[in-house]
Amino acid sequence: MTATRSPHTVHQFTMRFSSTPRGARLARRMCEHCLDAWGVPYDSDAHDVVTLVAAELCANAVQHGHVAGRDFHVRLTADPATRTVRIEVTDTRDETVPHLPAAPSQDSEDGRGLLLVEALADRWGCSPRAGGGPGKTVWAEYAAYPA
């Protein structure tokens, strides 16, 4: 019997980060690096979109999902066969389920993160934390590979 290997590899990166602005920044940079290594090159539109979505989800985990002493978790997967990149950000606070806010005032400095995710991602949502326990996972998907 001969095993047939798929010409496409599903890539995956997972890591826990401190629930701080520095942790969110490091998570974004790690996602940037992974995307480039997986064939979504720096300076491509797809790379910029996925990086921005990852940055917004990580910033929200730090700002709205922070629980003292607990980290947030990032999982990035890329499947060239389905052309999809998926970013999942899990925090440990479950009483703040994300929703699209009303449009912020023009002079407001925040309140646009999920509006950006909604506008840029092909799909996004929120689910309970896998494996139980407190928290939630906010995820987004984007078709990052050419057809």
VEXKETOR-333746 format. One record per residue: x, y, z of N, C-alpha, C in turn; residue number from 1. Coordinates in nm, 3 decimals, m for minus. Layout:
# residues N
<voti n_px="X" n_py="Y" n_pz="Z" ca_px="X" ca_py="Y" ca_pz="Z" c_px="X" c_py="Y" c_pz="Z" sevo="NUM"/>
...
END
This chain:
# residues 147
<voti n_px="0.084" n_py="m0.117" n_pz="0.000" ca_px="0.000" ca_py="0.000" ca_pz="0.000" c_px="0.090" c_py="0.124" c_pz="0.000" sevo="1"/>
<voti n_px="0.056" n_py="0.221" n_pz="m0.083" ca_px="0.135" ca_py="0.342" ca_pz="m0.095" c_px="0.056" c_py="0.458" c_pz="m0.036" sevo="2"/>
<voti n_px="0.119" n_py="0.532" n_pz="0.051" ca_px="0.053" ca_py="0.650" ca_pz="0.110" c_px="0.068" c_py="0.767" c_pz="0.015" sevo="3"/>
<voti n_px="m0.041" n_py="0.836" n_pz="m0.010" ca_px="m0.037" ca_py="0.954" ca_pz="m0.095" c_px="m0.036" c_py="1.076" c_pz="m0.004" sevo="4"/>
<voti n_px="0.059" n_py="1.161" n_pz="m0.030" ca_px="0.073" ca_py="1.280" ca_pz="0.052" c_px="0.012" c_py="1.400" c_pz="m0.020" sevo="5"/>
<voti n_px="m0.062" n_py="1.479" n_pz="0.053" ca_px="m0.123" ca_py="1.599" ca_pz="m0.004" c_px="m0.014" c_py="1.697" c_pz="m0.043" sevo="6"/>
<voti n_px="m0.029" n_py="1.763" n_pz="m0.158" ca_px="0.072" ca_py="1.862" ca_pz="m0.197" c_px="0.065" c_py="1.989" c_pz="m0.112" sevo="7"/>
<voti n_px="m0.041" n_py="2.002" n_pz="m0.035" ca_px="m0.058" ca_py="2.121" ca_pz="0.049" c_px="m0.046" c_py="2.083" c_pz="0.196" sevo="8"/>
<voti n_px="0.023" n_py="2.161" n_pz="0.270" ca_px="0.040" ca_py="2.140" ca_pz="0.413" c_px="m0.042" c_py="2.244" c_pz="0.488" sevo="9"/>
<voti n_px="m0.116" n_py="2.198" n_pz="0.588" ca_px="m0.185" ca_py="2.291" ca_pz="0.675" c_px="m0.085" c_py="2.337" c_pz="0.780" sevo="10"/>
<voti n_px="m0.065" n_py="2.467" n_pz="0.789" ca_px="0.032" ca_py="2.524" ca_pz="0.882" c_px="m0.042" c_py="2.566" c_pz="1.009" sevo="11"/>
<voti n_px="0.028" n_py="2.556" n_pz="1.122" ca_px="m0.034" ca_py="2.596" ca_pz="1.248" c_px="0.070" c_py="2.655" c_pz="1.342" sevo="12"/>
<voti n_px="0.030" n_py="2.761" n_pz="1.408" ca_px="0.112" ca_py="2.826" ca_pz="1.511" c_px="0.023" c_py="2.848" c_pz="1.631" sevo="13"/>
<voti n_px="0.068" n_py="2.809" n_pz="1.749" ca_px="m0.006" ca_py="2.837" ca_pz="1.873" c_px="0.093" c_py="2.884" c_pz="1.978" sevo="14"/>
<voti n_px="0.048" n_py="2.980" n_pz="2.058" ca_px="0.134" ca_py="3.030" ca_pz="2.166" c_px="0.050" c_py="3.110" c_pz="2.265" sevo="15"/>
<voti n_px="0.091" n_py="3.108" n_pz="2.390" ca_px="0.031" ca_py="3.192" ca_pz="2.493" c_px="0.114" c_py="3.318" c_pz="2.507" sevo="16"/>
<voti n_px="0.044" n_py="3.429" n_pz="2.533" ca_px="0.110" ca_py="3.559" ca_pz="2.548" c_px="0.060" c_py="3.627" c_pz="2.674" sevo="17"/>
<voti n_px="0.145" n_py="3.709" n_pz="2.733" ca_px="0.102" ca_py="3.785" ca_pz="2.850" c_px="m0.009" c_py="3.882" c_pz="2.810" sevo="18"/>
<voti n_px="m0.103" n_py="3.899" n_pz="2.895" ca_px="m0.219" ca_py="3.984" ca_pz="2.866" c_px="m0.183" c_py="4.130" c_pz="2.891" sevo="19"/>
<voti n_px="m0.090" n_py="4.179" n_pz="2.808" ca_px="m0.038" ca_py="4.315" ca_pz="2.818" c_px="m0.026" c_py="4.371" c_pz="2.676" sevo="20"/>
<voti n_px="m0.014" n_py="4.502" n_pz="2.662" ca_px="0.011" ca_py="4.558" ca_pz="2.529" c_px="0.136" c_py="4.497" c_pz="2.463" sevo="21"/>
<voti n_px="0.237" n_py="4.471" n_pz="2.542" ca_px="0.359" ca_py="4.409" ca_pz="2.488" c_px="0.330" c_py="4.268" c_pz="2.435" sevo="22"/>
<voti n_px="0.248" n_py="4.192" n_pz="2.509" ca_px="0.209" ca_py="4.058" ca_pz="2.463" c_px="0.131" c_py="4.064" c_pz="2.333" sevo="23"/>
<voti n_px="0.040" n_py="4.161" n_pz="2.322" ca_px="m0.039" ca_py="4.176" ca_pz="2.199" c_px="0.052" c_py="4.212" c_pz="2.081" sevo="24"/>
<voti n_px="0.147" n_py="4.298" n_pz="2.105" ca_px="0.241" ca_py="4.339" ca_pz="2.000" c_px="0.326" c_py="4.219" c_pz="1.955" sevo="25"/>
<voti n_px="0.374" n_py="4.140" n_pz="2.050" ca_px="0.454" ca_py="4.021" ca_pz="2.016" c_px="0.369" c_py="3.920" c_pz="1.939" sevo="26"/>
<voti n_px="0.245" n_py="3.902" n_pz="1.979" ca_px="0.157" ca_py="3.809" ca_pz="1.908" c_px="0.139" c_py="3.852" c_pz="1.762" sevo="27"/>
<voti n_px="0.117" n_py="3.980" n_pz="1.740" ca_px="0.102" ca_py="4.032" ca_pz="1.604" c_px="0.228" c_py="4.005" c_pz="1.522" sevo="28"/>
<voti n_px="0.343" n_py="4.031" n_pz="1.582" ca_px="0.470" ca_py="4.011" ca_pz="1.509" c_px="0.494" c_py="3.863" c_pz="1.477" sevo="29"/>
<voti n_px="0.458" n_py="3.776" n_pz="1.568" ca_px="0.472" ca_py="3.633" ca_pz="1.542" c_px="0.380" c_py="3.590" c_pz="1.427" sevo="30"/>
<voti n_px="0.258" n_py="3.643" n_pz="1.426" ca_px="0.165" ca_py="3.613" ca_pz="1.316" c_px="0.220" c_py="3.664" c_pz="1.183" sevo="31"/>
<voti n_px="0.277" n_py="3.784" n_pz="1.184" ca_px="0.338" ca_py="3.839" ca_pz="1.062" c_px="0.445" c_py="3.745" c_pz="1.007" sevo="32"/>
<voti n_px="0.532" n_py="3.701" n_pz="1.096" ca_px="0.642" ca_py="3.613" ca_pz="1.055" c_px="0.589" c_py="3.480" c_pz="1.000" sevo="33"/>
<voti n_px="0.493" n_py="3.420" n_pz="1.070" ca_px="0.436" ca_py="3.292" ca_pz="1.025" c_px="0.372" c_py="3.306" c_pz="0.887" sevo="34"/>
<voti n_px="0.293" n_py="3.410" n_pz="0.868" ca_px="0.227" ca_py="3.430" ca_pz="0.739" c_px="0.329" c_py="3.435" c_pz="0.626" sevo="35"/>
<voti n_px="0.435" n_py="3.511" n_pz="0.645" ca_px="0.538" ca_py="3.522" ca_pz="0.541" c_px="0.603" c_py="3.385" c_pz="0.515" sevo="36"/>
<voti n_px="0.633" n_py="3.312" n_pz="0.621" ca_px="0.696" ca_py="3.180" ca_pz="0.606" c_px="0.601" c_py="3.080" c_pz="0.539" sevo="37"/>
<voti n_px="0.472" n_py="3.101" n_pz="0.551" ca_px="0.372" ca_py="3.009" ca_pz="0.494" c_px="0.324" c_py="3.051" c_pz="0.355" sevo="38"/>
<voti n_px="0.387" n_py="3.149" n_pz="0.294" ca_px="0.353" ca_py="3.184" ca_pz="0.158" c_px="0.256" c_py="3.300" c_pz="0.142" sevo="39"/>
<voti n_px="0.233" n_py="3.374" n_pz="0.250" ca_px="0.154" ca_py="3.498" ca_pz="0.244" c_px="0.254" c_py="3.609" c_pz="0.272" sevo="40"/>
<voti n_px="0.320" n_py="3.661" n_pz="0.167" ca_px="0.438" ca_py="3.746" ca_pz="0.187" c_px="0.408" c_py="3.884" c_pz="0.247" sevo="41"/>
<voti n_px="0.510" n_py="3.934" n_pz="0.318" ca_px="0.505" ca_py="4.071" ca_pz="0.367" c_px="0.466" c_py="4.164" c_pz="0.251" sevo="42"/>
<voti n_px="0.400" n_py="4.271" n_pz="0.281" ca_px="0.360" ca_py="4.373" ca_pz="0.183" c_px="0.255" c_py="4.326" c_pz="0.083" sevo="43"/>
<voti n_px="0.198" n_py="4.207" n_pz="0.103" ca_px="0.084" ca_py="4.167" ca_pz="0.020" c_px="m0.043" c_py="4.214" c_pz="0.090" sevo="44"/>
<voti n_px="m0.147" n_py="4.234" n_pz="0.013" ca_px="m0.275" ca_py="4.277" ca_pz="0.072" c_px="m0.324" c_py="4.175" c_pz="0.174" sevo="45"/>
<voti n_px="m0.314" n_py="4.046" n_pz="0.140" ca_px="m0.361" ca_py="3.942" ca_pz="0.232" c_px="m0.284" c_py="3.945" c_pz="0.364" sevo="46"/>
<voti n_px="m0.152" n_py="3.963" n_pz="0.355" ca_px="m0.070" ca_py="3.970" ca_pz="0.476" c_px="m0.113" c_py="4.089" c_pz="0.562" sevo="47"/>
<voti n_px="m0.133" n_py="4.203" n_pz="0.499" ca_px="m0.174" ca_py="4.323" ca_pz="0.573" c_px="m0.309" c_py="4.305" c_pz="0.640" sevo="48"/>
<voti n_px="m0.405" n_py="4.243" n_pz="0.570" ca_px="m0.539" ca_py="4.223" ca_pz="0.626" c_px="m0.534" c_py="4.128" c_pz="0.744" sevo="49"/>
<voti n_px="m0.470" n_py="4.013" n_pz="0.728" ca_px="m0.467" ca_py="3.915" ca_pz="0.836" c_px="m0.391" c_py="3.971" c_pz="0.957" sevo="50"/>
<voti n_px="m0.283" n_py="4.044" n_pz="0.932" ca_px="m0.207" ca_py="4.104" ca_pz="1.041" c_px="m0.291" c_py="4.206" c_pz="1.116" sevo="51"/>
<voti n_px="m0.365" n_py="4.289" n_pz="1.046" ca_px="m0.450" ca_py="4.388" ca_pz="1.111" c_px="m0.560" c_py="4.321" c_pz="1.193" sevo="52"/>
<voti n_px="m0.621" n_py="4.218" n_pz="1.138" ca_px="m0.726" ca_py="4.146" ca_pz="1.212" c_px="m0.666" c_py="4.081" c_pz="1.336" sevo="53"/>
<voti n_px="m0.550" n_py="4.018" n_pz="1.323" ca_px="m0.484" ca_py="3.958" ca_pz="1.439" c_px="m0.452" c_py="4.062" c_pz="1.545" sevo="54"/>
<voti n_px="m0.402" n_py="4.177" n_pz="1.502" ca_px="m0.369" ca_py="4.285" ca_pz="1.597" c_px="m0.494" c_py="4.331" c_pz="1.672" sevo="55"/>
<voti n_px="m0.604" n_py="4.347" n_pz="1.602" ca_px="m0.728" ca_py="4.393" ca_pz="1.667" c_px="m0.780" c_py="4.289" c_pz="1.765" sevo="56"/>
<voti n_px="m0.779" n_py="4.161" n_pz="1.727" ca_px="m0.829" ca_py="4.057" ca_pz="1.819" c_px="m0.739" c_py="4.045" c_pz="1.942" sevo="57"/>
<voti n_px="m0.608" n_py="4.057" n_pz="1.923" ca_px="m0.516" ca_py="4.050" ca_pz="2.038" c_px="m0.533" c_py="4.172" c_pz="2.128" sevo="58"/>
<voti n_px="m0.547" n_py="4.289" n_pz="2.069" ca_px="m0.567" ca_py="4.411" ca_pz="2.149" c_px="m0.696" c_py="4.400" c_pz="2.229" sevo="59"/>
<voti n_px="m0.802" n_py="4.346" n_pz="2.169" ca_px="m0.928" ca_py="4.329" ca_pz="2.241" c_px="m0.913" c_py="4.230" c_pz="2.356" sevo="60"/>
<voti n_px="m0.836" n_py="4.123" n_pz="2.336" ca_px="m0.814" ca_py="4.026" ca_pz="2.444" c_px="m0.745" c_py="4.092" c_pz="2.562" sevo="61"/>
<voti n_px="m0.651" n_py="4.182" n_pz="2.532" ca_px="m0.579" ca_py="4.252" ca_pz="2.638" c_px="m0.667" c_py="4.357" c_pz="2.705" sevo="62"/>
<voti n_px="m0.739" n_py="4.434" n_pz="2.625" ca_px="m0.817" ca_py="4.544" ca_pz="2.680" c_px="m0.948" c_py="4.498" c_pz="2.745" sevo="63"/>
<voti n_px="m1.017" n_py="4.405" n_pz="2.683" ca_px="m1.151" ca_py="4.367" ca_pz="2.731" c_px="m1.158" c_py="4.227" c_pz="2.792" sevo="64"/>
<voti n_px="m1.060" n_py="4.141" n_pz="2.762" ca_px="m1.064" ca_py="4.004" ca_pz="2.812" c_px="m0.961" c_py="3.975" c_pz="2.918" sevo="65"/>
<voti n_px="m0.895" n_py="4.078" n_pz="2.966" ca_px="m0.786" ca_py="4.063" ca_pz="3.063" c_px="m0.838" c_py="4.020" c_pz="3.200" sevo="66"/>
<voti n_px="m0.775" n_py="3.916" n_pz="3.253" ca_px="m0.795" ca_py="3.874" ca_pz="3.392" c_px="m0.655" c_py="3.868" c_pz="3.452" sevo="67"/>
<voti n_px="m0.637" n_py="3.936" n_pz="3.565" ca_px="m0.504" ca_py="3.945" ca_pz="3.626" c_px="m0.441" c_py="3.807" c_pz="3.642" sevo="68"/>
<voti n_px="m0.317" n_py="3.796" n_pz="3.598" ca_px="m0.242" ca_py="3.672" ca_pz="3.613" c_px="m0.271" c_py="3.566" c_pz="3.508" sevo="69"/>
<voti n_px="m0.357" n_py="3.596" n_pz="3.411" ca_px="m0.390" ca_py="3.497" ca_pz="3.309" c_px="m0.352" c_py="3.548" c_pz="3.171" sevo="70"/>
<voti n_px="m0.297" n_py="3.460" n_pz="3.091" ca_px="m0.252" ca_py="3.494" ca_pz="2.957" c_px="m0.365" c_py="3.480" c_pz="2.856" sevo="71"/>
<voti n_px="m0.340" n_py="3.526" n_pz="2.734" ca_px="m0.431" ca_py="3.495" ca_pz="2.624" c_px="m0.357" c_py="3.403" c_pz="2.528" sevo="72"/>
<voti n_px="m0.433" n_py="3.332" n_pz="2.448" ca_px="m0.378" ca_py="3.229" ca_pz="2.360" c_px="m0.410" c_py="3.264" c_pz="2.215" sevo="73"/>
<voti n_px="m0.312" n_py="3.248" n_pz="2.128" ca_px="m0.331" ca_py="3.273" ca_pz="1.984" c_px="m0.308" c_py="3.143" c_pz="1.909" sevo="74"/>
<voti n_px="m0.397" n_py="3.116" n_pz="1.816" ca_px="m0.381" ca_py="3.003" ca_pz="1.725" c_px="m0.401" c_py="3.056" c_pz="1.583" sevo="75"/>
<voti n_px="m0.301" n_py="3.037" n_pz="1.500" ca_px="m0.306" ca_py="3.080" ca_pz="1.361" c_px="m0.290" c_py="2.956" c_pz="1.275" sevo="76"/>
<voti n_px="m0.384" n_py="2.936" n_pz="1.183" ca_px="m0.374" ca_py="2.824" ca_pz="1.091" c_px="m0.388" c_py="2.875" c_pz="0.949" sevo="77"/>
<voti n_px="m0.318" n_py="2.809" n_pz="0.859" ca_px="m0.324" ca_py="2.845" ca_pz="0.717" c_px="m0.335" c_py="2.716" c_pz="0.637" sevo="78"/>
<voti n_px="m0.435" n_py="2.712" n_pz="0.551" ca_px="m0.458" ca_py="2.594" ca_pz="0.467" c_px="m0.461" c_py="2.637" c_pz="0.321" sevo="79"/>
<voti n_px="m0.349" n_py="2.621" n_pz="0.249" ca_px="m0.346" ca_py="2.662" ca_pz="0.109" c_px="m0.450" c_py="2.590" c_pz="0.023" sevo="80"/>
<voti n_px="m0.489" n_py="2.467" n_pz="0.060" ca_px="m0.588" ca_py="2.393" ca_pz="m0.018" c_px="m0.723" c_py="2.462" c_pz="m0.017" sevo="81"/>
<voti n_px="m0.759" n_py="2.522" n_pz="0.097" ca_px="m0.887" ca_py="2.594" ca_pz="0.105" c_px="m0.867" c_py="2.744" c_pz="0.092" sevo="82"/>
<voti n_px="m0.741" n_py="2.787" n_pz="0.077" ca_px="m0.701" ca_py="2.927" ca_pz="0.061" c_px="m0.724" c_py="3.009" c_pz="0.189" sevo="83"/>
<voti n_px="m0.751" n_py="2.946" n_pz="0.300" ca_px="m0.797" ca_py="3.016" ca_pz="0.420" c_px="m0.692" c_py="3.026" c_pz="0.529" sevo="84"/>
<voti n_px="m0.685" n_py="3.145" n_pz="0.589" ca_px="m0.608" ca_py="3.167" ca_pz="0.711" c_px="m0.710" c_py="3.196" c_pz="0.820" sevo="85"/>
<voti n_px="m0.691" n_py="3.132" n_pz="0.935" ca_px="m0.782" ca_py="3.151" ca_pz="1.049" c_px="m0.700" c_py="3.195" c_pz="1.169" sevo="86"/>
<voti n_px="m0.745" n_py="3.300" n_pz="1.233" ca_px="m0.682" ca_py="3.348" ca_pz="1.357" c_px="m0.783" c_py="3.328" c_pz="1.469" sevo="87"/>
<voti n_px="m0.739" n_py="3.268" n_pz="1.579" ca_px="m0.822" ca_py="3.249" ca_pz="1.697" c_px="m0.750" c_py="3.309" c_pz="1.816" sevo="88"/>
<voti n_px="m0.820" n_py="3.391" n_pz="1.892" ca_px="m0.762" ca_py="3.451" ca_pz="2.012" c_px="m0.854" c_py="3.416" c_pz="2.129" sevo="89"/>
<voti n_px="m0.796" n_py="3.347" n_pz="2.226" ca_px="m0.873" ca_py="3.300" ca_pz="2.342" c_px="m0.828" c_py="3.374" c_pz="2.466" sevo="90"/>
<voti n_px="m0.925" n_py="3.429" n_pz="2.539" ca_px="m0.894" ca_py="3.492" ca_pz="2.668" c_px="m0.968" c_py="3.417" c_pz="2.777" sevo="91"/>
<voti n_px="m0.954" n_py="3.459" n_pz="2.901" ca_px="m1.014" ca_py="3.386" ca_pz="3.013" c_px="m1.130" c_py="3.461" c_pz="3.077" sevo="92"/>
<voti n_px="m1.181" n_py="3.560" n_pz="3.008" ca_px="m1.294" ca_py="3.637" ca_pz="3.062" c_px="m1.415" c_py="3.611" c_pz="2.974" sevo="93"/>
<voti n_px="m1.521" n_py="3.553" n_pz="3.034" ca_px="m1.635" ca_py="3.517" ca_pz="2.950" c_px="m1.755" c_py="3.609" c_pz="2.966" sevo="94"/>
<voti n_px="m1.747" n_py="3.705" n_pz="3.054" ca_px="m1.864" ca_py="3.793" ca_pz="3.070" c_px="m1.870" c_py="3.907" c_pz="2.969" sevo="95"/>
<voti n_px="m1.769" n_py="3.918" n_pz="2.884" ca_px="m1.771" ca_py="4.022" ca_pz="2.781" c_px="m1.768" c_py="3.958" c_pz="2.644" sevo="96"/>
<voti n_px="m1.884" n_py="3.921" n_pz="2.593" ca_px="m1.894" ca_py="3.861" ca_pz="2.461" c_px="m1.890" c_py="3.973" c_pz="2.359" sevo="97"/>
<voti n_px="m1.800" n_py="3.963" n_pz="2.262" ca_px="m1.786" ca_py="4.073" ca_pz="2.166" c_px="m1.909" c_py="4.087" c_pz="2.076" sevo="98"/>
<voti n_px="m1.938" n_py="4.207" n_pz="2.045" ca_px="m2.046" ca_py="4.238" ca_pz="1.952" c_px="m2.006" c_py="4.365" c_pz="1.877" sevo="99"/>
<voti n_px="m2.070" n_py="4.386" n_pz="1.765" ca_px="m2.039" ca_py="4.506" ca_pz="1.688" c_px="m2.096" c_py="4.627" c_pz="1.761" sevo="100"/>
<voti n_px="m2.011" n_py="4.722" n_pz="1.795" ca_px="m2.059" ca_py="4.841" ca_pz="1.865" c_px="m2.127" c_py="4.937" c_pz="1.767" sevo="101"/>
<voti n_px="m2.200" n_py="5.031" n_pz="1.825" ca_px="m2.251" ca_py="5.140" ca_pz="1.743" c_px="m2.131" c_py="5.218" c_pz="1.692" sevo="102"/>
<voti n_px="m2.146" n_py="5.285" n_pz="1.581" ca_px="m2.035" ca_py="5.362" ca_pz="1.525" c_px="m1.986" c_py="5.463" c_pz="1.628" sevo="103"/>
<voti n_px="m1.855" n_py="5.464" n_pz="1.656" ca_px="m1.802" ca_py="5.560" ca_pz="1.753" c_px="m1.805" c_py="5.701" c_pz="1.695" sevo="104"/>
<voti n_px="m1.798" n_py="5.797" n_pz="1.784" ca_px="m1.794" ca_py="5.936" ca_pz="1.738" c_px="m1.663" c_py="5.960" c_pz="1.662" sevo="105"/>
<voti n_px="m1.662" n_py="6.061" n_pz="1.578" ca_px="m1.545" ca_py="6.088" ca_pz="1.494" c_px="m1.420" c_py="6.119" c_pz="1.574" sevo="106"/>
<voti n_px="m1.434" n_py="6.178" n_pz="1.692" ca_px="m1.317" ca_py="6.213" ca_pz="1.771" c_px="m1.278" c_py="6.104" c_pz="1.872" sevo="107"/>
<voti n_px="m1.351" n_py="5.993" n_pz="1.874" ca_px="m1.319" ca_py="5.883" ca_pz="1.965" c_px="m1.192" c_py="5.813" c_pz="1.918" sevo="108"/>
<voti n_px="m1.107" n_py="5.775" n_pz="2.015" ca_px="m0.982" ca_py="5.708" ca_pz="1.982" c_px="m0.993" c_py="5.557" c_pz="1.983" sevo="109"/>
<voti n_px="m1.106" n_py="5.503" n_pz="2.023" ca_px="m1.122" ca_py="5.359" ca_pz="2.024" c_px="m1.264" c_py="5.321" c_pz="1.981" sevo="110"/>
<voti n_px="m1.293" n_py="5.191" n_pz="1.981" ca_px="m1.427" ca_py="5.146" ca_pz="1.946" c_px="m1.441" c_py="5.103" c_pz="1.801" sevo="111"/>
<voti n_px="m1.330" n_py="5.089" n_pz="1.729" ca_px="m1.339" ca_py="5.054" ca_pz="1.588" c_px="m1.283" c_py="4.915" c_pz="1.556" sevo="112"/>
<voti n_px="m1.226" n_py="4.848" n_pz="1.654" ca_px="m1.158" ca_py="4.720" ca_pz="1.629" c_px="m1.246" c_py="4.615" c_pz="1.565" sevo="113"/>
<voti n_px="m1.361" n_py="4.586" n_pz="1.625" ca_px="m1.448" ca_py="4.484" ca_pz="1.568" c_px="m1.514" c_py="4.531" c_pz="1.439" sevo="114"/>
<voti n_px="m1.530" n_py="4.661" n_pz="1.424" ca_px="m1.581" ca_py="4.713" ca_pz="1.296" c_px="m1.481" c_py="4.683" c_pz="1.184" sevo="115"/>
<voti n_px="m1.352" n_py="4.697" n_pz="1.215" ca_px="m1.248" ca_py="4.662" ca_pz="1.117" c_px="m1.249" c_py="4.512" c_pz="1.088" sevo="116"/>
<voti n_px="m1.260" n_py="4.431" n_pz="1.192" ca_px="m1.265" ca_py="4.286" ca_pz="1.173" c_px="m1.384" c_py="4.249" c_pz="1.085" sevo="117"/>
<voti n_px="m1.499" n_py="4.305" n_pz="1.113" ca_px="m1.620" ca_py="4.279" ca_pz="1.035" c_px="m1.600" c_py="4.319" c_pz="0.889" sevo="118"/>
<voti n_px="m1.536" n_py="4.431" n_pz="0.866" ca_px="m1.517" ca_py="4.481" ca_pz="0.730" c_px="m1.412" c_py="4.402" c_pz="0.652" sevo="119"/>
<voti n_px="m1.310" n_py="4.351" n_pz="0.719" ca_px="m1.198" ca_py="4.288" ca_pz="0.650" c_px="m1.205" c_py="4.136" c_pz="0.641" sevo="120"/>
<voti n_px="m1.255" n_py="4.072" n_pz="0.744" ca_px="m1.257" ca_py="3.925" ca_pz="0.746" c_px="m1.370" c_py="3.872" c_pz="0.658" sevo="121"/>
<voti n_px="m1.348" n_py="3.753" n_pz="0.603" ca_px="m1.454" ca_py="3.688" ca_pz="0.528" c_px="m1.562" c_py="3.636" c_pz="0.622" sevo="122"/>
<voti n_px="m1.519" n_py="3.589" n_pz="0.738" ca_px="m1.611" ca_py="3.542" ca_pz="0.843" c_px="m1.544" c_py="3.568" c_pz="0.977" sevo="123"/>
<voti n_px="m1.624" n_py="3.591" n_pz="1.079" ca_px="m1.569" ca_py="3.602" ca_pz="1.214" c_px="m1.680" c_py="3.567" c_pz="1.312" sevo="124"/>
<voti n_px="m1.641" n_py="3.535" n_pz="1.435" ca_px="m1.739" ca_py="3.502" ca_pz="1.537" c_px="m1.673" c_py="3.479" c_pz="1.670" sevo="125"/>
<voti n_px="m1.753" n_py="3.428" n_pz="1.761" ca_px="m1.708" ca_py="3.403" ca_pz="1.897" c_px="m1.766" c_py="3.269" c_pz="1.941" sevo="126"/>
<voti n_px="m1.687" n_py="3.192" n_pz="2.014" ca_px="m1.734" ca_py="3.064" ca_pz="2.065" c_px="m1.679" c_py="3.045" c_pz="2.207" sevo="127"/>
<voti n_px="m1.744" n_py="2.955" n_pz="2.283" ca_px="m1.691" ca_py="2.928" ca_pz="2.417" c_px="m1.550" c_py="2.870" c_pz="2.408" sevo="128"/>
<voti n_px="m1.476" n_py="2.889" n_pz="2.512" ca_px="m1.339" ca_py="2.839" ca_pz="2.518" c_px="m1.339" c_py="2.687" c_pz="2.501" sevo="129"/>
<voti n_px="m1.256" n_py="2.637" n_pz="2.411" ca_px="m1.246" ca_py="2.492" ca_pz="2.388" c_px="m1.198" c_py="2.423" c_pz="2.514" sevo="130"/>
<voti n_px="m1.255" n_py="2.308" n_pz="2.544" ca_px="m1.213" ca_py="2.233" ca_pz="2.661" c_px="m1.277" c_py="2.281" c_pz="2.791" sevo="131"/>
<voti n_px="m1.370" n_py="2.374" n_pz="2.781" ca_px="m1.435" ca_py="2.425" ca_pz="2.900" c_px="m1.351" c_py="2.530" c_pz="2.971" sevo="132"/>
<voti n_px="m1.393" n_py="2.565" n_pz="3.088" ca_px="m1.325" ca_py="2.668" ca_pz="3.164" c_px="m1.373" c_py="2.806" c_pz="3.126" sevo="133"/>
<voti n_px="m1.332" n_py="2.904" n_pz="3.203" ca_px="m1.378" ca_py="3.040" ca_pz="3.173" c_px="m1.312" c_py="3.094" c_pz="3.047" sevo="134"/>
<voti n_px="m1.385" n_py="3.178" n_pz="2.978" ca_px="m1.327" ca_py="3.244" ca_pz="2.863" c_px="m1.401" c_py="3.218" c_pz="2.735" sevo="135"/>
<voti n_px="m1.347" n_py="3.277" n_pz="2.630" ca_px="m1.407" ca_py="3.269" ca_pz="2.497" c_px="m1.297" c_py="3.275" c_pz="2.393" sevo="136"/>
<voti n_px="m1.332" n_py="3.233" n_pz="2.273" ca_px="m1.242" ca_py="3.243" ca_pz="2.159" c_px="m1.309" c_py="3.328" c_pz="2.054" sevo="137"/>
<voti n_px="m1.242" n_py="3.434" n_pz="2.014" ca_px="m1.288" ca_py="3.517" ca_pz="1.904" c_px="m1.202" c_py="3.479" c_pz="1.785" sevo="138"/>
<voti n_px="m1.265" n_py="3.451" n_pz="1.672" ca_px="m1.193" ca_py="3.401" ca_pz="1.556" c_px="m1.233" c_py="3.479" c_pz="1.431" sevo="139"/>
<voti n_px="m1.145" n_py="3.472" n_pz="1.332" ca_px="m1.174" ca_py="3.535" ca_pz="1.202" c_px="m1.104" c_py="3.453" c_pz="1.094" sevo="140"/>
<voti n_px="m1.165" n_py="3.450" n_pz="0.976" ca_px="m1.109" ca_py="3.379" ca_pz="0.862" c_px="m1.098" c_py="3.472" c_pz="0.743" sevo="141"/>
<voti n_px="m0.996" n_py="3.446" n_pz="0.662" ca_px="m0.973" ca_py="3.529" ca_pz="0.544" c_px="m0.913" c_py="3.442" c_pz="0.434" sevo="142"/>
<voti n_px="m0.959" n_py="3.458" n_pz="0.311" ca_px="m0.903" ca_py="3.387" ca_pz="0.196" c_px="m0.774" c_py="3.458" c_pz="0.156" sevo="143"/>
<voti n_px="m0.662" n_py="3.405" n_pz="0.202" ca_px="m0.535" ca_py="3.475" ca_pz="0.185" c_px="m0.451" c_py="3.423" c_pz="0.069" sevo="144"/>
<voti n_px="m0.484" n_py="3.305" n_pz="0.017" ca_px="m0.406" ca_py="3.247" ca_pz="m0.092" c_px="m0.480" c_py="3.269" c_pz="m0.223" sevo="145"/>
<voti n_px="m0.407" n_py="3.292" n_pz="m0.331" ca_px="m0.473" ca_py="3.312" ca_pz="m0.462" c_px="m0.545" c_py="3.185" c_pz="m0.509" sevo="146"/>
<voti n_px="m0.650" n_py="3.204" n_pz="m0.584" ca_px="m0.728" ca_py="3.091" ca_pz="m0.636" c_px="m0.653" c_py="3.017" c_pz="m0.742" sevo="147"/>
END
